[in-house]
Amino acid sequence: MRLSEGISGHIYKVIGIQVEENIERRLSALGLISGTHITLLNKKRKGAVIFSVRGTRFAIGKHIADGILVEVTV
């Protein structure tokens, strides 16, 4: 499932990132890599997503959120 399809308040595990190489490098530098657990905090009407990774909040646009593949954690 894509991060943009997630439900606010749920915790997800990143299983893949399929975005442009420069964006992927930036996300990696910020700690968003495969295996990382993230908490989806909020979704905006135009597709923007706000999530938390390792205690830091991030906001990304729909285009990037569509390229982050996640799975639900228990």
Backbone as a printed PyTorch tensor [residue, N CA C, xyz], in Angstrom:
tensor([[[ 0.8380, -1.1650,  0.0000],
         [ 0.0000,  0.0000,  0.0000],
         [ 0.8900,  1.2370,  0.0000]],

        [[ 0.3680,  2.3080, -0.5300],
         [ 1.1120,  3.5640, -0.5770],
         [ 0.8390,  4.3750,  0.6930]],

        [[ 1.7940,  5.1710,  1.1190],
         [ 1.6260,  5.9800,  2.3220],
         [ 0.4140,  6.9000,  2.1900]],

        [[ 0.1620,  7.4000,  0.9930],
         [-0.9740,  8.3110,  0.7890],
         [-2.3190,  7.6130,  1.0100]],

        [[-2.3390,  6.2840,  1.0250],
         [-3.5640,  5.5200,  1.2440],
         [-3.7580,  5.1430,  2.7140]],

        [[-2.7960,  5.4760,  3.5560],
         [-2.8430,  5.1000,  4.9600],
         [-3.8990,  5.8460,  5.7460]],

        [[-4.1040,  5.3880,  6.9780],
         [-5.0920,  5.9680,  7.8760],
         [-4.3600,  6.7060,  8.9930]],

        [[-4.8080,  7.9200,  9.2890],
         [-4.1880,  8.7280, 10.3400],
         [-4.2140,  7.9850, 11.6700]],

        [[-3.1000,  8.0690, 12.3970],
         [-2.9850,  7.4440, 13.6970],
         [-2.3960,  6.0430, 13.6710]],

        [[-2.2730,  5.4400, 12.5010],
         [-1.7240,  4.0940, 12.3930],
         [-0.2060,  4.1350, 12.2080]],

        [[ 0.4430,  3.0420, 12.6070],
         [ 1.8840,  2.9090, 12.4610],
         [ 2.1530,  1.9690, 11.2890]],

        [[ 3.0870,  2.3720, 10.4440],
         [ 3.4170,  1.6020,  9.2490],
         [ 4.9200,  1.3510,  9.1910]],

        [[ 5.2840,  0.3100,  8.4640],
         [ 6.6900, -0.0130,  8.2150],
         [ 6.9640,  0.2500,  6.7450]],

        [[ 8.0100,  1.0050,  6.4550],
         [ 8.3840,  1.3100,  5.0730],
         [ 8.9750,  0.0450,  4.4470]],

        [[ 8.4220, -0.3510,  3.2860],
         [ 8.9450, -1.5480,  2.6080],
         [ 9.6220, -1.1890,  1.2850]],

        [[ 9.4760,  0.0530,  0.8560],
         [10.1300,  0.4730, -0.3770],
         [ 9.8680,  1.9340, -0.6760]],

        [[10.7840,  2.5360, -1.4220],
         [10.6390,  3.9330, -1.8200],
         [10.8840,  4.0060, -3.3160]],

        [[ 9.8770,  4.4770, -4.0440],
         [ 9.9580,  4.5500, -5.4980],
         [ 9.7050,  5.9800, -5.9590]],

        [[10.7000,  6.8310, -5.7490],
         [10.6270,  8.2300, -6.1710],
         [11.9130,  8.5670, -6.9260]],

        [[11.9910,  9.7920, -7.4190],
         [13.2070, 10.2060, -8.1260],
         [14.4210, 10.0250, -7.2160]],

        [[15.5640,  9.7750, -7.8300],
         [16.7840,  9.4620, -7.0750],
         [17.1740, 10.5630, -6.0910]],

        [[17.0780, 11.8230, -6.4930],
         [17.4710, 12.9030, -5.5820],
         [16.5280, 12.9920, -4.3800]],

        [[15.2450, 12.7240, -4.5790],
         [14.3000, 12.7390, -3.4640],
         [14.5570, 11.5490, -2.5480]],

        [[14.8410, 10.4040, -3.1430],
         [15.1260,  9.2150, -2.3410],
         [16.3650,  9.4180, -1.4700]],

        [[17.4040, 10.0450, -2.0200],
         [18.6180, 10.3410, -1.2290],
         [18.2980, 11.2750, -0.0730]],

        [[17.4640, 12.2670, -0.3190],
         [17.0940, 13.2170,  0.7350],
         [16.2940, 12.5280,  1.8360]],

        [[15.3430, 11.6950,  1.4460],
         [14.5550, 10.9620,  2.4400],
         [15.4540, 10.0280,  3.2530]],

        [[16.4040,  9.3980,  2.5840],
         [17.3400,  8.5100,  3.2670],
         [18.1780,  9.2850,  4.2820]],

        [[18.6350, 10.4590,  3.9020],
         [19.4290, 11.2980,  4.8120],
         [18.6140, 11.7290,  6.0290]],

        [[17.3030, 11.8130,  5.8600],
         [16.4240, 12.2000,  6.9680],
         [15.9970, 11.0000,  7.8150]],

        [[16.4360,  9.8000,  7.4300],
         [16.1540,  8.6100,  8.2150],
         [14.9980,  7.7730,  7.7070]],

        [[14.4610,  8.0980,  6.5550],
         [13.3440,  7.3350,  5.9970],
         [13.8920,  6.3210,  4.9930]],

        [[14.1080,  5.0860,  5.4780],
         [14.6400,  4.0090,  4.6480],
         [13.7680,  2.7760,  4.8500]],

        [[13.9640,  1.7590,  4.0320],
         [13.2080,  0.5180,  4.1840],
         [13.4190, -0.0540,  5.5790]],

        [[12.3300, -0.4900,  6.1870],
         [12.3960, -1.0530,  7.5390],
         [12.0600, -0.0570,  8.6320]],

        [[12.0140,  1.2180,  8.3050],
         [11.7190,  2.2570,  9.2910],
         [10.2280,  2.2590,  9.6260]],

        [[ 9.9140,  2.4280, 10.9120],
         [ 8.5250,  2.5440, 11.3340],
         [ 8.1350,  4.0220, 11.3710]],

        [[ 6.9690,  4.3180, 10.8140],
         [ 6.4920,  5.6970, 10.7930],
         [ 5.0580,  5.7350, 11.3050]],

        [[ 4.6790,  6.8670, 11.8800],
         [ 3.3170,  7.0820, 12.3440],
         [ 2.6740,  8.1310, 11.4570]],

        [[ 1.5750,  7.7930, 10.8340],
         [ 0.8490,  8.7360,  9.9880],
         [ 0.0290,  9.6390, 10.8980]],

        [[ 0.3320, 10.9240, 10.8900],
         [-0.3130, 11.8660, 11.7920],
         [-1.5470, 12.5270, 11.1910]],

        [[-1.4670, 12.9030,  9.9220],
         [-2.5720, 13.6430,  9.3120],
         [-2.4660, 13.5810,  7.7990]],

        [[-3.6150, 13.6760,  7.1490],
         [-3.6670, 13.7470,  5.6890],
         [-4.4900, 14.9750,  5.3160]],

        [[-3.9910, 15.7510,  4.3910],
         [-4.6760, 16.9600,  3.9460],
         [-5.4970, 16.6670,  2.6970]],

        [[-6.4390, 17.5190,  2.3950],
         [-7.3490, 17.3190,  1.2670],
         [-6.6480, 17.1970, -0.0720]],

        [[-5.6180, 17.9770, -0.2940],
         [-4.9290, 17.9580, -1.5900],
         [-3.8930, 16.8540, -1.6820]],

        [[-3.8370, 15.9780, -0.6810],
         [-2.9550, 14.8290, -0.7460],
         [-1.6920, 14.9140,  0.0830]],

        [[-1.4090, 16.0610,  0.6810],
         [-0.2210, 16.1790,  1.5280],
         [-0.3610, 15.2530,  2.7360]],

        [[ 0.7620, 14.7260,  3.1850],
         [ 0.7710, 13.7780,  4.2980],
         [ 1.7400, 14.2760,  5.3590]],

        [[ 1.3200, 14.1990,  6.6150],
         [ 2.1850, 14.5630,  7.7400],
         [ 2.4120, 13.2850,  8.5410]],

        [[ 3.6860, 12.9610,  8.7740],
         [ 4.0080, 11.7390,  9.5020],
         [ 5.2110, 11.9710, 10.3980]],

        [[ 5.4170, 11.0440, 11.3170],
         [ 6.5080, 11.1370, 12.2810],
         [ 7.4650,  9.9680, 12.0750]],

        [[ 8.7590, 10.2960, 12.0370],
         [ 9.8180,  9.2940, 11.9250],
         [10.8460,  9.5840, 13.0020]],

        [[11.0500,  8.6310, 13.8890],
         [12.0730,  8.7650, 14.9380],
         [11.9530, 10.0800, 15.7020]],

        [[10.7220, 10.4760, 16.0150],
         [10.4820, 11.6640, 16.8170],
         [10.4610, 12.9730, 16.0520]],

        [[10.6130, 12.9380, 14.7560],
         [10.6100, 14.1450, 13.9340],
         [ 9.4120, 14.1180, 13.0000]],

        [[ 8.7130, 15.2460, 12.8940],
         [ 7.5580, 15.3440, 12.0050],
         [ 7.9910, 15.7970, 10.6180]],

        [[ 7.3740, 15.1850,  9.6110],
         [ 7.6340, 15.5420,  8.2220],
         [ 6.3150, 15.7790,  7.5040]],

        [[ 6.3400, 16.6910,  6.5590],
         [ 5.1970, 16.9210,  5.6730],
         [ 5.7000, 16.7550,  4.2450]],

        [[ 5.0050, 15.9220,  3.4860],
         [ 5.3880, 15.6930,  2.0960],
         [ 4.1490, 15.7930,  1.2160]],

        [[ 4.3670, 16.0690, -0.0360],
         [ 3.2740, 16.1660, -0.9890],
         [ 2.7850, 14.8020, -1.4450]],

        [[ 1.6610, 14.7930, -2.1220],
         [ 1.0440, 13.5550, -2.5890],
         [ 1.9580, 12.7740, -3.5310]],

        [[ 2.6720, 13.4750, -4.4030],
         [ 3.5570, 12.8020, -5.3620],
         [ 4.6000, 11.9390, -4.6490]],

        [[ 5.1870, 12.4660, -3.6020],
         [ 6.1960, 11.7040, -2.8480],
         [ 5.5250, 10.6220, -2.0110]],

        [[ 4.3920, 10.9440, -1.3730],
         [ 3.6800,  9.9640, -0.5500],
         [ 3.2280,  8.7610, -1.3790]],

        [[ 2.9060,  8.9830, -2.6510],
         [ 2.5190,  7.8800, -3.5330],
         [ 3.6940,  6.9500, -3.8230]],

        [[ 4.9160,  7.4450, -3.6840],
         [ 6.1020,  6.6470, -3.9690],
         [ 6.6720,  5.9230, -2.7780]],

        [[ 6.0700,  6.0960, -1.6090],
         [ 6.5410,  5.4130, -0.3900],
         [ 5.6040,  4.2400, -0.1160]],

        [[ 6.1370,  3.0300, -0.2210],
         [ 5.3410,  1.8230, -0.0140],
         [ 5.4770,  1.3640,  1.4260]],

        [[ 4.3400,  1.0730,  2.0620],
         [ 4.3310,  0.7200,  3.4710],
         [ 3.4470, -0.5100,  3.7080]],

        [[ 3.6220, -1.1030,  4.8910],
         [ 2.7320, -2.1620,  5.3360],
         [ 2.3430, -1.8690,  6.7790]],

        [[ 1.1760, -2.3260,  7.1570],
         [ 0.6710, -2.0970,  8.5190],
         [ 1.4580, -2.9440,  9.4950]],

        [[ 1.8000, -2.3450, 10.6260],
         [ 2.4650, -3.1080, 11.6960],
         [ 1.4400, -3.4250, 12.7740]],

        [[ 1.7120, -4.4540, 13.5150],
         [ 0.7750, -4.8830, 14.5620],
         [ 1.1110, -4.2300, 15.8650]]])
